[in-house]
């Protein structure tokens, strides 16, 4: 994400949608934005326990996510297969 609208902790991170669960995941990137910076439980790059999944879940209940974009306003937008567009903003 190339915006601080969600908070500086999400700047230069990547958001990934999970088609199977409807989850939205967030990962930190290295300074070159080429590799994921993963905590030790995810060092094997596989979230194979519920605790490992919870460490990367940003949001839930989106259904099938078909697109993720940062809008011109700097907020994150999620498009679901149902045609709903979700605008993600801080609470």
Z-matrix of the N, CA and C atoms (Angstrom, degrees):
N
C 1 1.445
C 2 1.519 1 107.39
N 3 1.292 2 116.48 1 129.88
C 4 1.460 3 121.00 2 -177.78
C 5 1.526 4 111.43 3 -104.47
N 6 1.324 5 115.68 4 38.89
C 7 1.459 6 121.98 5 -178.32
C 8 1.523 7 108.84 6 -143.99
N 9 1.321 8 116.72 7 156.27
C 10 1.469 9 121.32 8 175.69
C 11 1.527 10 111.10 9 -107.72
N 12 1.318 11 118.62 10 11.59
C 13 1.473 12 122.27 11 -177.20
C 14 1.529 13 112.55 12 -60.47
N 15 1.322 14 117.92 13 -29.62
C 16 1.463 15 120.64 14 177.59
C 17 1.520 16 111.59 15 -90.18
N 18 1.308 17 116.91 16 -3.80
C 19 1.457 18 122.68 17 -176.06
C 20 1.514 19 109.70 18 118.74
N 21 1.303 20 115.60 19 151.35
C 22 1.467 21 119.82 20 -176.59
C 23 1.527 22 112.52 21 -63.73
N 24 1.335 23 117.81 22 -23.02
C 25 1.471 24 120.05 23 -179.81
C 26 1.531 25 112.19 24 -67.20
N 27 1.332 26 118.06 25 -15.73
C 28 1.465 27 121.06 26 179.90
C 29 1.523 28 113.21 27 -104.78
N 30 1.328 29 116.76 28 -3.09
C 31 1.456 30 119.68 29 177.33
C 32 1.530 31 108.82 30 -66.94
N 33 1.317 32 116.12 31 137.09
C 34 1.470 33 122.66 32 -179.28
C 35 1.527 34 113.04 33 60.45
N 36 1.337 35 115.66 34 35.37
C 37 1.463 36 121.12 35 171.58
C 38 1.523 37 107.53 36 -114.87
N 39 1.321 38 115.84 37 172.65
C 40 1.464 39 120.83 38 179.91
C 41 1.527 40 108.85 39 -121.40
N 42 1.324 41 115.46 40 140.03
C 43 1.459 42 122.02 41 175.83
C 44 1.521 43 108.48 42 -108.38
N 45 1.344 44 115.26 43 137.79
C 46 1.464 45 121.75 44 -176.85
C 47 1.525 46 108.14 45 -132.88
N 48 1.337 47 116.28 46 132.33
C 49 1.455 48 121.03 47 177.40
C 50 1.512 49 111.43 48 -94.44
N 51 1.325 50 115.74 49 144.69
C 52 1.463 51 122.58 50 178.73
C 53 1.529 52 108.28 51 -108.41
N 54 1.312 53 116.61 52 111.13
C 55 1.459 54 121.90 53 -177.31
C 56 1.529 55 111.38 54 -63.20
N 57 1.315 56 117.40 55 -36.68
C 58 1.464 57 121.12 56 -175.18
C 59 1.528 58 112.60 57 -72.29
N 60 1.334 59 117.78 58 -42.01
C 61 1.467 60 120.61 59 -173.66
C 62 1.520 61 114.29 60 -104.51
N 63 1.326 62 117.97 61 -15.51
C 64 1.462 63 120.28 62 -175.29
C 65 1.512 64 113.10 63 77.49
N 66 1.323 65 116.71 64 12.78
C 67 1.464 66 121.07 65 178.59
C 68 1.521 67 111.09 66 -82.81
N 69 1.315 68 114.81 67 152.69
C 70 1.458 69 122.45 68 171.88
C 71 1.521 70 106.48 69 -114.70
N 72 1.327 71 116.50 70 123.31
C 73 1.458 72 122.09 71 -177.74
C 74 1.521 73 110.28 72 -106.82
N 75 1.337 74 115.44 73 152.84
C 76 1.457 75 121.37 74 177.23
C 77 1.523 76 108.63 75 -128.32
N 78 1.338 77 115.11 76 132.70
C 79 1.456 78 121.61 77 179.58
C 80 1.519 79 109.99 78 -126.89
N 81 1.328 80 115.93 79 140.89
C 82 1.465 81 121.51 80 173.52
C 83 1.523 82 108.62 81 -79.47
N 84 1.325 83 115.44 82 147.65
C 85 1.460 84 121.43 83 178.41
C 86 1.521 85 110.58 84 -115.62
N 87 1.333 86 116.33 85 155.99
C 88 1.463 87 119.31 86 174.60
C 89 1.531 88 109.06 87 -70.83
N 90 1.316 89 116.92 88 174.37
C 91 1.467 90 121.38 89 -174.42
C 92 1.530 91 112.84 90 -63.00
N 93 1.331 92 117.18 91 -24.91
C 94 1.470 93 121.04 92 177.05
C 95 1.531 94 112.37 93 -86.74
N 96 1.335 95 116.00 94 -5.50
C 97 1.470 96 122.54 95 -177.98
C 98 1.529 97 111.55 96 60.01
N 99 1.341 98 116.50 97 35.42
C 100 1.462 99 120.68 98 -178.75
C 101 1.527 100 113.34 99 -114.38
N 102 1.349 101 116.67 100 -18.80
C 103 1.458 102 119.92 101 -177.59
C 104 1.517 103 109.76 102 -136.05
N 105 1.329 104 114.44 103 150.47
C 106 1.455 105 120.23 104 175.43
C 107 1.519 106 109.87 105 -77.33
N 108 1.324 107 116.25 106 141.46
C 109 1.460 108 121.84 107 171.75
C 110 1.522 109 106.67 108 -101.62
N 111 1.319 110 116.77 109 105.26
C 112 1.455 111 121.68 110 -173.44
C 113 1.516 112 111.29 111 -107.70
N 114 1.340 113 115.75 112 140.98
C 115 1.458 114 120.97 113 174.65
C 116 1.530 115 108.65 114 -67.32
N 117 1.351 116 117.53 115 157.99
C 118 1.468 117 120.60 116 -175.51
C 119 1.534 118 115.86 117 -49.62
N 120 1.345 119 120.41 118 -40.26
C 121 1.471 120 116.77 119 179.58
C 122 1.528 121 113.51 120 -61.15
N 123 1.326 122 117.33 121 -23.69
C 124 1.464 123 120.97 122 179.39
C 125 1.523 124 112.19 123 -102.53
N 126 1.310 125 116.77 124 15.27
C 127 1.459 126 121.15 125 -179.05
C 128 1.517 127 113.60 126 -58.06
N 129 1.337 128 116.01 127 -26.73
C 130 1.470 129 119.54 128 177.84
C 131 1.532 130 111.89 129 -84.57
N 132 1.342 131 116.30 130 1.86
C 133 1.477 132 124.04 131 178.40
C 134 1.523 133 113.38 132 64.66
N 135 1.341 134 116.82 133 22.66
C 136 1.459 135 121.35 134 178.04
C 137 1.526 136 108.50 135 -131.00
N 138 1.327 137 116.55 136 121.28
C 139 1.466 138 121.18 137 176.12
C 140 1.525 139 107.01 138 -90.85
N 141 1.327 140 115.59 139 85.10
C 142 1.456 141 119.68 140 -173.34
C 143 1.525 142 114.06 141 -106.32
N 144 1.327 143 117.58 142 10.60
C 145 1.461 144 121.44 143 172.98
C 146 1.526 145 108.10 144 -132.13
N 147 1.331 146 117.66 145 155.00
C 148 1.471 147 119.75 146 178.36
C 149 1.532 148 113.07 147 -57.20
N 150 1.326 149 117.83 148 -37.12
C 151 1.467 150 120.58 149 179.06
C 152 1.525 151 111.52 150 -64.50
N 153 1.320 152 117.11 151 -40.23
C 154 1.467 153 120.00 152 179.02
C 155 1.526 154 110.72 153 -66.00
N 156 1.320 155 116.89 154 -38.25
C 157 1.467 156 120.47 155 178.11
C 158 1.525 157 110.02 156 -65.40
N 159 1.325 158 117.30 157 -44.35
C 160 1.471 159 120.35 158 -178.06
C 161 1.523 160 112.16 159 -60.69
N 162 1.316 161 117.75 160 -29.00
C 163 1.467 162 120.87 161 179.65
C 164 1.520 163 112.86 162 -66.98
N 165 1.327 164 118.11 163 -20.09
C 166 1.466 165 120.30 164 -176.83
C 167 1.529 166 113.49 165 -115.79
N 168 1.348 167 118.01 166 -5.94
C 169 1.468 168 120.71 167 -179.51
C 170 1.522 169 109.81 168 -71.32
N 171 1.338 170 115.40 169 126.44
C 172 1.460 171 122.23 170 175.26
C 173 1.525 172 110.06 171 -99.63
N 174 1.330 173 116.91 172 -36.16
C 175 1.462 174 121.61 173 -179.82
C 176 1.511 175 110.49 174 -157.84
N 177 1.341 176 115.12 175 161.36
C 178 1.460 177 120.37 176 -177.37
C 179 1.522 178 110.36 177 -136.58
N 180 1.331 179 116.32 178 162.47
C 181 1.452 180 121.65 179 172.49
C 182 1.511 181 115.50 180 85.44
N 183 1.323 182 117.85 181 22.74
C 184 1.462 183 121.12 182 -179.02
C 185 1.527 184 112.88 183 -86.48
N 186 1.318 185 118.11 184 -7.52
C 187 1.458 186 119.60 185 -173.61
C 188 1.521 187 108.80 186 71.16
N 189 1.313 188 116.64 187 -149.43
C 190 1.461 189 120.38 188 179.17
C 191 1.525 190 108.82 189 -79.71
N 192 1.330 191 116.48 190 113.27
C 193 1.466 192 122.39 191 -179.90
C 194 1.522 193 108.02 192 -84.02
N 195 1.340 194 116.18 193 123.92
C 196 1.462 195 119.81 194 -178.67
C 197 1.521 196 113.24 195 -105.91
N 198 1.338 197 117.69 196 -18.84
C 199 1.465 198 119.34 197 178.98
C 200 1.518 199 109.60 198 -160.25
N 201 1.320 200 115.41 199 150.22
C 202 1.465 201 123.49 200 177.30
C 203 1.516 202 106.77 201 -136.25
N 204 1.314 203 116.30 202 126.32
C 205 1.471 204 120.41 203 -179.54
C 206 1.523 205 110.00 204 -141.62
N 207 1.329 206 115.55 205 152.79
C 208 1.461 207 121.81 206 166.95
C 209 1.519 208 105.84 207 -94.52
N 210 1.326 209 116.29 208 123.17
C 211 1.458 210 120.79 209 -178.27
C 212 1.518 211 112.02 210 -77.90
N 213 1.333 212 116.90 211 171.15
C 214 1.462 213 121.13 212 178.77
C 215 1.526 214 112.47 213 -62.76
N 216 1.347 215 116.12 214 -19.07
C 217 1.462 216 120.46 215 177.42
C 218 1.527 217 112.05 216 -85.26
N 219 1.346 218 117.76 217 -2.76
C 220 1.459 219 122.01 218 177.76
C 221 1.515 220 114.82 219 89.64
N 222 1.334 221 118.33 220 -3.45
C 223 1.458 222 121.32 221 178.57
C 224 1.528 223 110.25 222 -89.76
N 225 1.316 224 115.32 223 160.97
C 226 1.456 225 122.08 224 -179.33
C 227 1.527 226 109.05 225 -90.45
N 228 1.327 227 116.51 226 136.27
C 229 1.459 228 122.24 227 178.58
C 230 1.517 229 109.16 228 -122.34
N 231 1.337 230 115.48 229 134.38
C 232 1.453 231 122.85 230 -179.71
C 233 1.523 232 107.26 231 -117.51
N 234 1.321 233 117.31 232 129.77
C 235 1.461 234 121.88 233 176.27
C 236 1.516 235 108.61 234 -107.55
N 237 1.331 236 115.22 235 125.39
C 238 1.453 237 120.58 236 177.42
C 239 1.513 238 111.06 237 -97.29
N 240 1.325 239 116.20 238 158.72
C 241 1.462 240 121.14 239 -179.12
C 242 1.525 241 111.30 240 -62.04
N 243 1.344 242 116.03 241 -21.37
C 244 1.458 243 121.09 242 179.15
C 245 1.530 244 112.37 243 -78.85
N 246 1.335 245 117.38 244 0.88
C 247 1.460 246 121.87 245 179.24
C 248 1.514 247 114.38 246 89.02
N 249 1.309 248 117.41 247 -2.80
C 250 1.463 249 121.03 248 179.56
C 251 1.524 250 109.75 249 -79.32
N 252 1.325 251 115.73 250 134.86
C 253 1.464 252 121.84 251 174.58
C 254 1.520 253 107.22 252 -106.43
N 255 1.318 254 115.72 253 123.01
C 256 1.461 255 122.06 254 178.77
C 257 1.523 256 108.58 255 -101.16
N 258 1.318 257 116.96 256 129.06
C 259 1.467 258 121.82 257 174.14
C 260 1.521 259 106.82 258 -99.82
N 261 1.310 260 116.87 259 121.40
C 262 1.458 261 122.10 260 -178.02
C 263 1.523 262 108.31 261 -96.93
N 264 1.316 263 115.63 262 120.58
C 265 1.464 264 122.10 263 -179.61
C 266 1.522 265 108.17 264 -138.40
N 267 1.328 266 118.40 265 154.38
C 268 1.461 267 120.02 266 179.22
C 269 1.525 268 111.07 267 -64.22
N 270 1.315 269 115.39 268 149.54
C 271 1.478 270 121.05 269 179.54
C 272 1.507 271 111.05 270 -74.88
